[in-house]
Structure formats: structure tokens, C-alpha cells
């Protein structure tokens, strides 16, 4: 199969030509071909698919609330509609029994995955349980634990050691150094999040295996001119990555994102959604940022807004539930609007950097020979025309 475009975005910039795809891989980009059988995207741009390394749920599925193979199948099917071609299903701070169950089910989804099902499942992101209660945010305080290699090895048994790609933790907790060193040895990336750490503590630990920060500025000790905290460390250390979740302006103001962008540029920032799959809560849940209570009602969801409005929606109606949270594509469009980011800069933050961060850049994150054919066909305003996962055209 060949895909033609006059603007194919590669690590060396734009290239005009024909992308050859075979067995799910990019075979190369050619100036000319003898074969007249190709898909003509002359008026469109082809870029690598988005990689979301922090996502608990999306639209018709929620890994954190339902934790089943089926819910990941639902997520994979719908995520491609947002341009996400691969992702890390993300757990929350919960009982060890529940996390282990989620990992067992998640491993089934990974083992049974095929690109016809949608977005590729790259492994898992463990957001907790090794976090600080002081900055728990929406995590469950009663399940916050100190770092434990023994517990991590339980997670290996449940989800497969090779599938644990990323852990969010608080490095100030007792036992953190040994845990970070062990995880680093096993090839697991460590992000600082839900943390009350001091700047000096991060400075002393970062070279042992800290890679960056989870939902930067949110769920962490803030910046003070005499006490720099986690936020200060995120701004100061230019070798550490900053993750920014959905750019709604509610969790992090656009100006806060722009401050970090001016400091780090696109080279050390990556975008995620941190979406939850709000339609699938198991008990009434008040979202203090959205000012709304979500109440399960069988196959429906009741929305009770703080201003008195009420609504009831079917939780498997994609067009309805997708608007409960901002998806990856919407977040990208907001970044473009707020800082006038170029296509190349977005590709760095949404594709290249997350692939590098979790160690899959050898097969994901850019349009290069030998990599998975995870491709987005877009216009100049980031509207999707087509999506390919490992060379398979997805249903949008």
C-alpha cells in the first residue's frame, strides 16, 4: 500500500512522496513509484499518530472504573477518533486487589490486540499507589502507600513485567531511592506526581532515574521564591520532561502552560489527556473542577450541575459521552490556538516525546522506515481526514 502526500512530516521536516506500508510497517518514503495504485492525500498533511501515556478512560470505556478487557477494546476503538494511535491505560491509587485485577485484564487486552481493534496498547502507566496524601488530588487517600519493590513485583506478575512502562510516584516518601533505582534498572520510566517533595530532594534524586513530572503544576508542591517545590524543579531542570494533561484551561491556565513552553520549548514537553471515562463511574462522584456530580443509573449517567441543571445520557452513546471530557485532538487544537504552535512542534509534544519518554521511539512516534505505520491524515487546522494504526485504516 502506498499513501501519497505533498507534505509528510518526518524528523527531518516535510517530505513530498509516497509512503510504502507493508505488514504494518513503514517501508520507506519514495519520490516516485511504478505502481498507480495509491491513496492520494495530495491536499492533506500526514503526521505520526498521537501517543497518550496518561489516560484512565475515554468515552465508552474506563480502565480505572471498569478495569476489564472489554473496556480497553471500547477505548481503543474510540481513541482513534481523537487521533490517538497508541496509549498506556492508566491505573489509579486504589486497593492492591483492584489494581492487580485491572492489570490482569489489561494484559489480556494487550495479548489479544490487533490493529483492526483501534489504538495500540503499549503497556501500563501506574499513577500511584506510591503517592503523597497531601497532594492526592482526586486519588483515594486511604490507598496511598510508601514505595514498595515487593508490591511492584506483584504488579509484574499481574500485568507482565515488560508491560509496566511508567510509574507516577512521590519521591520524598520513605524507600523512594531504592524503588527508583530498581524501577530504572527494569527499564521503567518514573514521573514525579502527587508529590510534596522539596526542590532539593528532587535535585538529589533525579539522576537515579527520574524522568519528568505528571500533570505539571497540578497535584504537586507549588513554587515559592524561597521554597521552590516540585513546580520549581519542573521549571528549573531542563533535562526533565513536563507532562501537560488536557488543555481545557480548568486544571492549568493556558498562561501556565506557556510559561513552561517558553522555558523548555517543545523538546521537553509532552501532551496527554488524563481522561477518566467519566460516564462509567461506579458511585456518585463530584468533580470539583467541572462543578458537576456524576451519578450512575444503569446504562445511563445522571449529571447534576452545581448551578441546578440536570441531564441524563446513555453512557455508550459516543457522541454524547465524548463531550464530558476534552480529548487529545481538542487539546492539540487548544495548544495551537493558545501559543500558535506549528505542526512540527505539536508532533514533538504529541508523538515523538511521549514515545521517547516510555522507550518506544524505535517503533513509534515518527514517520521513518521500519516504524509502525501509525499515521494521521489532517488538514492544516488539525481536522482528521483518516487514521491508520499499523497500516490499518480506522473507522472514524
Protein Blocks (a to p, Z undefined) as FASTA:
>chain_A
ZZddfbdcdfkbpcedddddeehiafbdcfbdfblbdcdfklbccddddddfbdfbghja
cfklnopaklmmmmmmmmmmnopabdcdddddddfklmmmmmmmmmmmmmmgcfklopad
fbdcdedjkdcfklnojacfklgccddfklmmmmmmmnopklmmbdcddfkbghklmmmm
mmmmnopacddehiabdfklmmmmmmnopabdchehiapacddfklnbjmlmmmmmmmbc
cddddfehlmpcfklmmmmmmmnommlgccdfkpnhlmlccbdcddfklopacddehjac
cdddfkopacdddfklmklmmmmpccfklmmmmmmmmnopafklmmmmmmmmmmmmnopm
mmgoiacehiacddddddfkopafbdceehiacdZZ
